[in-house]
């Protein structure tokens, strides 16, 4: 059957708290390109089909860090894979590299996870998405996310408040200077607290728009000072104004 099919999966036990969501996907149709919106997390894809077009090049399985700009993905007529949405603080444990090294970058998964090729081959042999997710959890679930308590506190507060808490307040709450908190947060999360808060707020706004909220409603709910402020974030992070934001990703034919 042509079209995109996505099966969302709750991370199996060993990956709970380390992975936000897993999703199996298949798509068949005309070659295409799709503009993706940045999210407040890392993305890992085990490719089970032909190579994918990601941020300017063809690649198989990959890991993508935090982005503060839109990314174009696509395929040559079909794609299939298992995707993991990873909180930044779990990125180092799962991938073995500091998230800051992946900022605005997508790399071949084998470059950061030596067992990537073997894992992908084993996943492809499983008969359904749930067993594939269970296998990934078995292999990667032993990784233990570790971060400085102060960084974790700042990260969790930004997520809980939708990016609304100020860096000065986070510094007071952790007992660190703003400069020290910013440096450590960037190292362990992948971007500064201010930039990450902006990304969290933007991700929340895109979720509200997908759910049918109006522009003014979304701007107010997400703490933007006004709608033009939200418009600027959309142009910077999505590459288009919110009026152009679709409820599904762009599906322009590939050039």
ZIZI-V261305 format. One line per field, one symbol per residue. ss: DSSP state (H for helix, E for strand, L for the rest). phi: phi as a letter, one per 30 degrees, with the letter a starting at -180 (. if undefined). psi: psi as a letter, one per 40 degrees, with the letter a starting at -180 (. if undefined). Layout:
ss->???
phi->???
psi->???
This chain:
ss->LLEEEEEEELLLHHHELLELEEEEEEEELLLEEEEELLLLLEEEEEELLLLEEELLEEELLEEELLLLLLEEEEELLEEEEEEEEELHHHHHHHHLLLHHHHLLLEEEHHHHLLLHHHHHHHHHHLLLHHHHHHHHHHHHLLLLLLLLHHHHHHHHHHHHLLLLLLHHHHHHHHLLLHHHHHHHHHHHHLLLHHHHHHHHHHHHHHHHHHLLLLHHHHHHHLLLLLHHHHHHHHHHHLLLLHHHLLLLLLLEELL
phi->.djcbbcdbdededcdicbdabbcbbabldeabbdccdbdacbbbcdcbdecdbhjadaddabbddbcadbcclackaaalccccceedcddddcibdeddcehbbbeeddcbedddddddddddddadddddddddddcdddcdbaeedddedddddddciiddddeddddddicdddddddddddcckadeddddddddddddddddddjdddddddddciddadeddedddddcciadddcdddbdebdedd
psi->hiihhhhhhhhideehedhdiihhiihhaiiiihhiiiifiihhhhheaiiihhfeihibiihhahifiihhiaiediiiihhhhhideeddddeeihddeehfihihdddegdedddddddddeieidddddddddddeeehhhhihddddddddddddefedhidddddddeeiiddddddddddddeiiddddddddddddddddddeeiidddddddeeididdddddddddddeiiddehieiiifiii.
